[in-house]
Amino acid sequence: MRYENIKSGILTILVLVSILLTWSLWTYQPNYDTMENSKTVAEVNLSEKQEVTKIVRPDQVLFHVKGQHYGTNNPTELEKMIKEMRHWTISDVENHSDKVGDFDEFIHRSGNTEIIFPGDVPIELYRSVFTIEGKKITPFNFNRIIINAEDLEKGNGIVYFASTETQQIYISHISLSNVNEFNRDYYKNAAHYPKFFAYKLAGKRSIFLPESKTQMTTYKYLPVTLNSDEFKDALFDDPSFVQKSSVPYGEEFTNDSSKMTVNYDSNILQYVNPTTDDNFVESSYDLVKRSIDFVNEHGGWTDPFRYVSKSEYKRSVSFRLYSMDGYPIYNDRGLSEITEVWGRDEINKYVRPNIALDLPLITEMQKVSIPSGHEVLARLQSNKNFKPELLEELVLGYRMERDSEENKLILLEPAWFYRYDKSWGQIPLKDLGGGPVRGLE
């Protein structure tokens, strides 16, 4: 009897355990940890992301007033101007090129305020700046926005978008109150800005040079070296499969298809992905937009870079470093540029500095007086090899070099730069008193 009771008890326990296990299986919800996609990289931010207006921005404004010309490169003034223009509504955009006549005379005529960009800008990119209404417009590029103080059409103000590269002009309209406000704030105060004079190049194109000496500043910086591993994490699909090795000049990072080199002598970082498909031509807008987005994705605007040029044929876009006072910075080794070359869906080549300038050394800053446009032209023309018809551009800027006295420091020194027979040369401040002009020896 006792044996039968024990057996019944065991059987009852087993049945209860079986019921409990069955219920647990039915109601069990596993708590899986989220598995990250092996192709997804944690977001890398070397610096802050930038809006289009911070990267695609003008670098000069000229006012043409009754045969006189005034202008400025001051970034604060230009930023205020664009900020005011962001409230405009642009309408009725149409091609006006066949009604212009002489292109050069048209864009520089009296009454015009000429807002100048360093490179051709796709109009679609500037839809994030202006409100453009009306019918869908044909894509075009511009490097000038022209507001005329005198042109009125049916009670509206007129804004022109012009490209000196293609010599195309598009006309559009803004409200009369917008143009009146702009003229009151800027055009009527043009004489407060430095005076410029026109110099006609071969091919009937005019450039505008400062009438008097320009006050500029020399800067010295102690650069900050950017973290190579952060670039590795940002640029490679799966950083865990990247091999890092030391080379005589710096570091090298590779996987099966791509390579990133960091040269600590030249301070240039280069990423190459040669497997991307390059048998296509991309629109101007897509090319520039994806180039800005690419740098934004890893916060690569580590210094004040600006968009300066593009090539649909080469599928390339370039950005240049600008000084605090709004002048372009040049360096023979590419230390002041970011360049991107694109395949169909991926970056093909990315070249940039691996340093950031951060803040200048206040005690090393010096004010200097830069010779006028007249003096620089006379200096060029005095060279026995100079041929006026080969001069294509002449601009003020900064040359970026290692400081001769302290190699760790970066020196920004004012200089005149010129494009002559398709090549750039420079006239440093110390050379304006005599000696050969670089590029014309």
C-alpha positions in Angstrom: 0.0 0.0 0.0 2.8 2.3 0.9 4.6 1.6 -2.4 1.4 2.4 -4.4 1.0 5.7 -2.5 4.7 6.7 -3.2 4.3 5.8 -6.9 1.0 7.9 -7.2 2.8 10.9 -5.5 5.7 10.7 -7.9 3.3 10.5 -10.9 1.4 13.5 -9.6 4.6 15.6 -9.2 5.7 14.6 -12.8 2.4 15.7 -14.2 2.5 19.0 -12.4 6.1 19.6 -13.6 5.1 18.8 -17.2 2.2 21.2 -17.0 4.5 23.9 -15.6 7.1 23.4 -18.3 4.5 23.4 -21.1 3.1 26.7 -19.8 6.6 28.2 -19.6 7.3 27.3 -23.2 4.0 28.8 -24.4 4.5 32.1 -22.6 8.3 32.4 -22.9 9.5 35.6 -24.8 13.3 35.6 -25.3 15.0 38.9 -24.5 17.5 39.1 -27.4 20.2 41.8 -27.3 20.0 43.9 -30.5 22.7 42.8 -32.9 24.3 45.6 -34.8 24.7 45.3 -38.6 28.3 44.6 -39.4 28.2 47.2 -42.1 26.9 49.9 -39.7 29.6 52.1 -38.1 29.0 54.1 -34.9 28.6 57.7 -35.9 31.9 59.6 -36.0 32.0 63.4 -35.4 35.4 65.0 -35.6 33.7 68.5 -35.6 30.3 70.0 -36.0 28.0 69.5 -39.0 27.5 72.6 -41.2 24.5 73.9 -43.1 24.8 74.6 -46.8 25.0 78.3 -46.3 28.2 77.9 -44.1 29.9 75.9 -46.9 28.5 77.4 -50.1 28.9 81.1 -49.5 30.1 84.2 -51.3 33.6 85.5 -50.7 33.2 89.1 -52.1 30.6 91.7 -52.8 31.0 94.6 -55.3 28.8 97.7 -55.6 28.8 99.5 -59.0 27.8 103.1 -58.4 27.8 105.6 -61.3 31.2 104.4 -62.7 32.7 103.9 -59.2 33.2 100.5 -57.6 33.3 99.5 -53.9 33.5 96.2 -52.2 34.5 94.0 -49.3 35.5 90.4 -48.4 34.4 90.8 -44.8 32.7 87.5 -43.9 30.5 89.2 -41.2 29.1 91.7 -43.8 28.5 89.0 -46.3 26.8 86.7 -43.8 24.5 89.6 -42.8 23.6 90.2 -46.4 22.8 86.5 -47.1 20.8 86.3 -43.9 18.6 89.2 -45.1 18.2 87.6 -48.5 17.0 84.3 -46.9 13.7 86.1 -46.3 13.2 86.7 -50.0 10.8 84.8 -52.2 12.2 84.4 -55.7 9.7 84.0 -58.5 9.5 83.8 -62.3 13.0 82.4 -62.9 13.7 82.4 -66.6 16.8 82.3 -68.9 17.7 85.8 -69.9 21.0 85.2 -71.7 19.8 86.0 -75.2 18.7 89.5 -74.1 21.9 90.6 -72.5 24.3 91.8 -75.2 27.7 92.3 -73.8 27.9 90.0 -70.8 30.7 91.7 -68.9 29.1 95.2 -69.2 25.8 93.8 -68.1 26.9 92.3 -64.8 29.1 95.3 -63.9 26.8 98.1 -64.9 25.9 101.0 -62.6 23.2 100.1 -60.1 24.3 96.5 -59.7 25.3 94.9 -56.4 27.3 91.8 -57.4 27.5 89.0 -54.8 30.4 86.8 -55.9 30.9 83.1 -55.2 34.3 81.4 -55.8 32.7 78.6 -57.9 29.6 77.7 -59.9 26.7 76.9 -57.6 23.7 74.6 -58.7 20.5 76.6 -58.3 18.8 73.6 -56.7 21.4 73.7 -53.9 20.3 77.3 -53.0 16.7 76.3 -52.7 17.6 75.8 -49.0 18.5 79.4 -48.8 15.9 81.2 -50.9 12.2 80.4 -51.3 11.8 79.8 -55.0 8.2 79.6 -56.1 6.4 79.1 -59.4 6.9 76.5 -62.2 9.7 74.0 -62.1 12.9 75.6 -63.3 15.5 74.1 -65.6 18.7 73.4 -63.6 21.5 75.9 -64.0 24.6 77.1 -62.3 25.6 80.6 -61.1 28.5 82.3 -59.4 27.0 85.8 -59.2 23.8 87.0 -57.6 23.1 90.5 -59.0 20.6 92.9 -57.4 19.9 96.1 -59.4 18.9 99.2 -57.5 17.2 100.8 -60.6 15.6 97.9 -62.5 11.9 97.6 -61.7 9.5 95.5 -63.6 5.7 95.7 -62.9 6.4 97.0 -59.4 8.8 94.2 -58.6 12.5 94.1 -57.9 14.8 92.1 -60.2 17.5 89.6 -59.2 19.8 88.0 -61.7 21.7 84.8 -61.4 24.8 84.8 -63.6 27.7 82.5 -64.4 31.0 83.9 -65.7 31.9 80.3 -66.6 29.0 79.7 -69.0 28.1 83.4 -69.6 24.4 82.5 -68.9 22.1 84.9 -67.0 18.8 84.0 -65.4 16.3 86.7 -64.4 13.9 86.5 -61.4 11.8 88.7 -59.3 11.5 89.7 -55.7 9.1 92.1 -53.9 9.7 95.8 -54.2 9.9 96.1 -50.4 12.8 93.5 -50.5 14.8 95.4 -53.0 14.2 98.8 -51.3 15.3 97.3 -48.0 18.5 95.9 -49.5 19.3 99.2 -51.2 18.8 101.1 -48.0 21.0 98.7 -45.9 23.8 98.2 -48.4 23.8 99.8 -51.9 23.2 103.4 -50.6 26.1 102.9 -48.1 28.5 101.5 -50.7 31.0 104.4 -50.4 31.7 103.2 -46.8 33.5 100.1 -48.3 37.0 100.1 -49.8 37.2 101.4 -53.4 38.1 99.1 -56.4 39.0 99.7 -60.0 38.3 97.6 -63.1 41.1 95.9 -65.1 40.1 94.4 -68.4 41.7 91.0 -69.2 42.1 89.5 -72.6 38.7 88.1 -73.7 37.0 91.3 -72.5 36.5 90.0 -68.9 37.0 92.5 -66.1 38.5 91.9 -62.7 38.3 94.3 -59.8 41.3 95.2 -57.7 41.6 97.4 -54.6 42.4 101.0 -55.4 44.4 101.5 -52.2 46.6 99.4 -49.9 44.7 96.7 -47.9 45.2 96.1 -44.2 45.6 92.4 -43.5 47.0 90.2 -40.7 49.7 87.6 -40.5 48.7 84.6 -38.4 50.6 81.8 -36.7 48.8 78.6 -35.5 49.9 75.6 -33.4 48.0 72.9 -35.4 46.1 70.0 -33.8 46.7 66.6 -35.3 43.4 64.8 -36.1 42.8 61.3 -34.9 43.5 58.8 -37.7 41.5 56.0 -36.1 38.4 58.2 -36.2 38.8 58.7 -39.9 39.3 54.9 -40.2 36.0 54.3 -38.4 34.2 56.9 -40.6 35.6 55.9 -44.0 35.7 52.1 -44.0 32.5 50.0 -44.1 33.7 47.7 -41.4 36.6 49.1 -39.4 37.1 45.8 -37.6 38.5 44.2 -40.8 41.0 47.1 -41.4 44.7 46.4 -41.1 46.8 49.2 -39.7 50.5 49.4 -40.4 53.3 51.9 -39.9 55.2 53.2 -43.0 58.2 55.5 -43.1 56.1 58.7 -43.6 53.2 57.9 -41.3 50.4 55.3 -41.2 48.5 53.1 -43.6 45.1 51.5 -43.2 43.8 48.8 -45.6 41.1 46.3 -46.2 40.4 44.1 -49.3 39.4 47.0 -51.5 40.4 50.3 -50.0 43.4 52.2 -48.5 43.8 55.2 -46.3 47.3 56.8 -45.9 48.2 59.5 -43.4 51.4 61.3 -44.2 52.8 63.0 -41.1 55.4 64.9 -43.1 53.0 66.6 -45.5 50.0 66.3 -43.1 47.8 65.0 -45.9 45.3 62.2 -45.4 44.2 60.3 -48.5 41.5 57.6 -48.8 41.2 55.6 -52.1 38.4 53.2 -53.0 39.3 52.1 -56.5 36.5 49.5 -57.0 33.7 52.0 -57.4 31.9 52.3 -60.7 32.8 55.5 -62.5 31.1 55.1 -65.9 28.5 57.8 -65.5 28.0 61.6 -65.4 26.3 63.0 -62.3 24.2 66.3 -62.2 25.9 69.3 -60.7 23.4 69.4 -57.8 23.9 65.7 -56.8 27.6 66.0 -57.1 28.0 69.0 -54.8 25.2 68.0 -52.4 26.6 64.5 -51.8 30.1 65.9 -51.3 28.9 68.3 -48.6 26.8 65.5 -47.0 29.8 63.1 -47.1 32.0 65.5 -45.0 29.0 66.3 -42.7 28.6 62.5 -42.0 31.9 62.4 -40.1 32.0 66.1 -39.0 35.0 66.7 -41.3 34.6 70.5 -41.4 37.5 70.9 -38.9 38.3 74.4 -40.1 36.3 77.1 -42.0 36.3 75.4 -45.5 34.2 76.7 -48.3 33.0 75.2 -51.6 35.1 76.5 -54.5 34.8 74.3 -57.5 33.4 71.2 -59.2 33.9 69.2 -62.3 31.1 66.9 -63.6 33.6 65.4 -66.1 36.1 64.5 -63.4 33.2 63.9 -60.8 35.2 66.0 -58.4 34.4 68.7 -55.9 36.9 70.9 -54.0 36.6 73.0 -50.8 39.2 75.6 -49.7 40.2 76.9 -46.3 39.4 80.6 -45.7 41.0 83.0 -43.2 39.2 84.7 -40.4 39.0 87.9 -42.4 37.5 86.2 -45.5 40.4 85.5 -47.8 41.2 82.2 -49.6 44.2 80.2 -48.3 46.6 78.5 -50.7 49.2 75.8 -50.2 51.3 74.1 -52.9 50.9 70.6 -51.3 47.1 70.7 -50.8 47.2 71.5 -47.1 44.4 74.1 -47.4 42.0 71.9 -49.5 39.5 69.1 -49.3 39.0 67.2 -52.6 36.5 64.5 -53.3 36.2 62.3 -56.4 33.1 60.1 -56.7 32.1 56.8 -58.2 28.4 55.9 -58.8 27.4 55.4 -55.2 30.6 55.7 -53.2 33.5 58.0 -52.7 36.4 57.1 -55.0 39.0 59.4 -53.5 39.1 61.7 -50.5 42.1 64.0 -49.9 42.4 66.4 -47.0 44.6 67.8 -44.3 45.0 65.7 -41.1 45.5 68.8 -39.0 43.2 71.6 -37.8 44.4 75.2 -37.1 42.1 75.8 -34.1 42.9 79.2 -32.7 45.7 81.6 -33.8 48.5 82.6 -31.4 47.4 86.1 -30.4 50.8 87.3 -29.5 52.1 86.4 -33.0 49.4 88.2 -35.0 50.7 91.2 -36.9 48.9 93.9 -39.0 50.5 94.4 -42.4 49.8 96.8 -45.3 49.4 95.0 -48.7 50.2 96.9 -51.9 47.3 98.1 -54.0 46.1 96.5 -57.2 47.9 99.2 -59.2 51.2 98.3 -57.6 50.8 94.6 -58.1 49.9 95.0 -61.8 52.9 97.3 -62.3 55.0 94.6 -60.6 53.7 91.9 -63.0 54.1 94.1 -66.0 57.7 94.9 -65.2 58.7 91.3 -65.7 60.3 90.8 -69.1 58.5 87.5 -69.6 55.0 88.8 -68.8 52.4 88.6 -71.5 49.2 90.5 -70.6 47.0 88.3 -72.7 47.9 85.2 -70.6 46.8 86.8 -67.2 43.5 85.1 -66.2 43.0 86.0 -62.5 44.5 88.2 -59.7 43.4 87.9 -56.1 44.4 88.6 -52.6 44.8 85.7 -50.2 47.1 83.9 -47.8 49.9 81.5 -48.4 50.1 78.6 -45.9 53.5 77.4 -44.9 55.5 75.9 -42.0 57.1 78.7 -40.0 60.8 79.0 -40.9 61.7 79.7 -37.3 59.5 77.2 -35.6 58.6 74.2 -37.8 55.7 73.1 -35.5 53.8 76.3 -36.3 51.7 77.0 -39.4 52.2 80.5 -40.9 49.5 82.3 -42.8 51.0 85.2 -44.7 49.2 87.6 -47.0 50.1 87.5 -50.7 48.9 88.3 -54.2 48.0 85.2 -56.2 47.5 85.2 -60.0 46.5 82.6 -62.6 48.7 82.9 -65.7 48.5 80.6 -68.7 46.4 78.1 -66.7 48.8 77.9 -63.8 48.7 79.7 -60.4 51.7 81.8 -59.2 52.1 84.0 -56.1 53.8 87.3 -55.2 54.6 87.1 -51.5 54.7 90.4 -49.6 58.5 90.3 -49.3 58.9 90.0 -53.1 56.8 93.0 -54.0 59.8 95.3 -53.7 61.9 93.4 -56.4 63.2 90.1 -57.5 61.6 87.5 -59.8 57.9 86.9 -59.6 57.1 83.3 -58.8 55.7 81.5 -61.9 57.2 84.0 -64.3 60.9 83.3 -64.0 
